């Protein structure tokens, strides 16, 4: 071990790895903000990263900044199943303009005070449009015939209803029934991802609020303007983009006073030429100083010291060392923690109990063209043949219902000696299972083709699971690997993670546009030219190189402990809620000021 590496390891303290629970005692300067968070993707209707963000950020804005941020969601089946809802008496009668549909639809507004997050939550209820659906997550439905797309139609109806109900929450409104209103006027409306982007343009002109859009992904469901006119209840068709469609995402960026997005993700968008109007709108926000960098914190559940998920079935929590504990003792305690949890995880999943086996984990959607799951599919079987002691855990859902993914999962599930597949159609595994997988696995795989930010890599690092990632976008912002980082462009923004040393393993950049195009042709059974064959082979070579470098880390216990400790310390210090919520003060202040200025006019 080099002297520099030994020094950094000695300076790393396990005492910083527990969850940061510090709460600011005072409110920010000026008034306490009142805001409405509009979202379709919220736990339990959507598990995973965006569902977690939608549940925790409003609650943390309230707890840390003394704000009053409330949430409005569609009344989907899992949302209403939580119970405790009361009818506010508020109704919205919205006209419909689809063949074969009633001319009007009445939406009810329900409310509950969510004790777990100390947040008021409102649900827009309609038994036909929202009630039957477990979620409104969908991709690839491009039907142009009006009325043939129930999920898109439901999402747009939610935007209309949310925009109608929002002004009723002001304390000065003539609210009916027992509606819990703000103690004053709402200051801002924050919409979460493209699904709720249209809400900003539907808010009444007299409703003077700051408008904030959180951009998580540049994929959106574009529709012909006439379709959008009917779905959104507009008097005239909205303007079409260069593809002849209406884009909820482009509309949201245009309507927002402030956009919050990961700077590396936005930077990567400007290296493409496929999002012409979107890039123009983003460029305008950048030039106006109204685009803010986005980072997230993770739930306190991912705490190796105190997580309840690690307190039974043979799983172990991590003992917090005293202030005088040597670096060697801290490293030994961490390696013991991983060893014990690996045995417990292997036992729980029916894998061979072998502490020397290298255990790789995939947790998340088996999405081939965002998360890079085709890379894993094409490597896992050959890898296991070359490395007999290696084990793989694939946990998640085939939410796109990709037939090639389904065939692969069925093949692996039929051979349990190859690994364990935790797979439930259209469901995500629960948090306890995720925590145990991270705590017991050596490496977490995230070879995403694009990743606007990502939370899973942070959750894995917090539990000592070293991430193996493709160094793009949000993964570039949160995972440092000095061997690969020197290959990045010199004008890449300097991120805090680079001050912590190595926290993971990165793949060198892939040619994502060519890879996606080549894989699309391969999946469709079309012949590939020489360049397409080469780019697929090159991407697999880079993935194999990253896996090889990861294995080498396990062969050096001191290096392994250093990388794990670096990652755990980084997440604890940079991605705790007190640290992250402070980043939201700037965009909220800017949006509120613009909203008030426009109201004066």
Protein Blocks (a to p, Z undefined) as FASTA:
>chain_A
ZZklmmmmmmpcfklmpccfbdcfbdcehjddddddddfbdcfkbgcjklmmmmmmmmmm
mmmnopacdddddddfklmmngoiacehiacddddddehiafbdcddddddddfklopac
dddddfklmmmpmbfcdehiacfbghiamklmmmmmmmmmmmmmmmmmpmkbccehjbdc
debddfbdcdehjklmmmmmmpcfklccddddddfbfcdcdddfklmmmmnopabdcddd
fkopacfklmmmmmpmbdcddfklmmmmmmpcklmmlmmmmmmmmmnopaccddddddfk
lcfklgmklmgghiacdddddfklcfklmmmmmmmmmmmmmmmmmmmnopacdfkbccdd
deddddfklnommmmmmmmmmmmmmmmmbccddedddfkopaklmmmmmmmmmmmmnocc
dddehiacdfklmmmmmmmpmbdcdfbfbdfkopmlmmmmmnopacddddehjlmmmpcc
fklmmmpcfklccdfklmnopfbdcdddddfklmmmmmmmmmnopacdfklmmmmmmmmm
mmmmmmmmmmmmmmmmklmmmmmmmmmmmmmmmmcfklmmmmmmmmmmmmmmmmmmmmmZ
Z
